[in-house]
Amino acid sequence: MREANLETERIVQGLIERTLSKSEWTHQAHLRAGLWHVLHHSDEVALQLLRQRISAYNNATGLANTASSDETITRFYVIRTFVRFADASRPIDELAEELIARFGDRKLPLRYYTQSRLFCATARLSWMEPDMKPLQGDPVLASGGSKPREC
């Protein structure tokens, strides 16, 4: 078992320094990195830093660089779940485990989006509103009340 409250910090440090092994850069690691950024920065700064850092990590490690092209998925997880439920007073690894157990399902966005919408080019490059179920009560996600764009 890892020492308490070090796993998320270790993952984020590896992301920033581009030293995290590719095998450790999992969906859960992405979520831990998102949580760390939300707890340390404002919502928009957290998203900006995540885009930059994931892109730099992917470039450095030879992974397909889709980080900047998964905007809707990134915003969905980081803002919808972690901003709303992150409690900075709790130990980060404890909080990460709870949020991953609660919201870490890779298929969670498909409760709100059809597959064709979630993975279309427009959704990869910019935020798109869900087409199946609204994200009620999420002012950051429901940006400007604009009409959903088409893919």
C-alpha positions, 0 to 999 in steps of 0.5 A, spaced: 500 500 500 502 506 498 503 511 503 497 516 505 496 522 500 502 521 496 499 517 490 496 523 486 501 527 488 506 522 485 502 522 478 501 529 478 509 530 479 510 525 473 505 528 469 508 535 469 516 532 469 513 527 463 516 522 467 510 517 469 510 511 465 506 510 459 503 504 463 501 508 469 497 514 465 490 510 465 483 513 466 484 513 473 491 517 473 487 522 468 482 523 473 487 524 479 491 529 475 484 533 474 482 533 481 489 535 483 489 541 478 482 543 481 484 543 488 490 547 486 487 552 481 481 556 479 476 552 474 479 555 467 486 555 469 486 547 471 483 546 465 488 550 461 494 547 465 491 540 464 491 541 456 498 543 456 501 538 461 497 532 458 499 535 451 506 535 453 506 529 456 503 525 450 509 529 446 514 527 450 512 519 451 510 518 444 503 517 446 497 519 441 496 527 442 488 527 443 488 531 450 487 537 446 482 534 442 478 531 448 475 537 450 468 535 452 470 529 456 475 533 460 470 538 462 465 533 463 469 529 468 473 535 471 468 540 472 462 536 472 464 531 478 471 534 481 469 541 481 462 540 484 464 535 489 471 536 491 472 538 498 479 541 499 479 539 507 480 532 505 486 528 504 487 528 496 488 521 495 482 519 500 478 524 496 480 521 489 478 514 491 471 516 493 470 520 487 473 515 482 469 510 485 463 514 484 464 518 477 470 514 474 466 509 470 469 511 463 462 510 460 459 515 465 459 521 459 455 516 455 449 517 460 449 524 457 451 523 450 450 519 444 457 516 442 456 519 435 456 526 439 461 525 444 466 523 439 465 527 433 471 532 431 467 538 434 466 535 441 473 533 441 476 540 440 471 544 444 465 543 449 459 541 447 452 540 450 449 533 452 444 531 447 441 525 451 440 528 458 442 535 461 447 536 466 442 540 470 445 545 475 452 545 472 453 553 470 460 552 468 458 546 463 452 549 461 456 555 458 452 561 456 445 557 455 447 557 447 444 552 443 447 545 442 452 545 436 452 540 431 457 535 429 
